[in-house]
Amino acid sequence: MKTEYLLIFFKKYRSEIAAILLTFVISYSIFLLSSIRFPNDDQFILYKYIDNIVSGRGFVYNFGERMLGFTSPLFTLLCVFVKYFSPNVYTPDIVAYINIILLSFSAAFFYRVCRKFFSPKLSLFAVLIFAFNLSKTIPEGMETPLFILTFLVFFDSLSRQRYYISAIFLSLTLLARPDAGLIAVLAAIFWWQKTGFHKTVRLIMVCIAVALPWLIFSTIYFGSFIPQSLITKLHINDIVNQSQFQAIKVQSASLSRIYWGKILNPDSIPLQVAVNLLPFLFLVYLGVKKKMNSDNWILFAIPVLYFISFSISNPVMFPWYVSQMEPLWILISFAGLAFLFGKIKNAGLKALVILLIVAGPFYWWLGRVTTNSQGTKMPFFEIGNYIKEHMNPQDTVGVNSFGIIGYVSNAYIIDFVGIINYYASSFYPIKDDCTDKNELYIIPPDLIKYTKPNWLVVSEKNELISCFQESRWFKEHYFRVNIEDIGVSSVWKLKKQ
């Protein structure tokens, strides 16, 4: 009898199981074979929080300081749970294993959502692109796979009119990424449209009830449930010198490289737009025109709202920001592709289009699993290890990119940006005539004077103002430490006073 039920189950969900297995193989191969294990620095902030919570130090980055420096409580707690029962496994590996599983199950729900718009074969083809493109989230070590999974379950429940389940998973999506508040706004409108005012209120109450334990705990423990990084981002244009159109450019470039743009990548912006972006947007246009209706408009509206809101707020666009909405852009463009396939009668031309779509994602994935490069973050490991070997127990380290260095050295970190402290953002904008306005980021001299860290790490070549570096105060307080293989970074040590 059990065998019969299993056969029925596998027959009913064979396509979803195929999607899970396909994505697992592709994403696990990135983890197993790629030399680029740590493309980001921020992921190590999460790792240190996980280790501190499991070891009993509390929800802290620096010991004794209750600061909400992570933006995904749900993902953090999930990793803490697994780490607690596998204390001897390296934390970055635990996070990678969790993300591989989450992304694999996300593929099953991505397939289910795709089936609402096009055929089973084309849906599995979309899953293949999903797996190749989103496998990048495994080495990134962030909460993106969890966000994608909870969001796709939310929409799958919504489309099946299981509204209370959709409310639960909307709340989980909010606990995975706070910017899911954008989704919540559209969800409330959609619920109102489909169920009326009174049921919408009940659904919102369910959503709040799921998140309420964390909201209460974080408010009591940290003093606020709002992550410090979100507060810092309110001052981001004072901290980072970037174009007002930076977020638009990054998001547009990401869209243009979802398919063939991973191979056809001309240096000229007009050519990039003509060859990559406009054809992709044409597929999106066809998908919207042919498939959007009153029952599914929310799926089409969400990525557009994200694009607009990021463009207006203009944050520093980290890779995982654009990865969040990539599944929906793939789905919408495939809806346009399905319409084109209905018009193309020539089998050879269809095969050429399929090759054009899959070539870029496959080329990127193959490049990642065969590369010998370890990425640009390896010097931070050298710096962290050097500081760990030469520091005194009470030494502090002042640095902008503090994730890897803080994790490896286990030193008290003075964060120059303000992700894990309240005071750093008050030192921006820098009011100094010597400041080079063309530099992306510069450490405020007054912040160095105020905190006077025992170790000063300059992550990039020109992060330290040259005239401050040559000033009498700086020369009286710091000397340069010579460390090999740290690239453009530099390390300074506080002189004994």
QUIFEN-V482207 format. One record per helix or strand of 3 or more residues. SS is the DSSP state (a for helix, b for strand). FROM is the first residue (numbers start at 1). TO is the last residue. If there is no record, write none. Layout:
ss=SS from=FROM to=TO
ss=SS from=FROM to=TO
This chain:
ss=a from=2 to=12
ss=a from=14 to=33
ss=a from=43 to=54
ss=a from=73 to=85
ss=a from=91 to=114
ss=a from=120 to=134
ss=a from=136 to=140
ss=a from=144 to=159
ss=a from=163 to=176
ss=a from=178 to=195
ss=a from=197 to=222
ss=a from=228 to=233
ss=a from=236 to=239
ss=a from=246 to=256
ss=a from=260 to=262
ss=a from=269 to=291
ss=a from=297 to=313
ss=a from=319 to=343
ss=a from=347 to=370
ss=a from=378 to=390
ss=b from=396 to=399
ss=a from=403 to=409
ss=b from=412 to=415
ss=a from=424 to=427
ss=a from=445 to=451
ss=b from=455 to=458
ss=a from=466 to=469
ss=a from=472 to=477
ss=b from=478 to=481
ss=b from=490 to=494
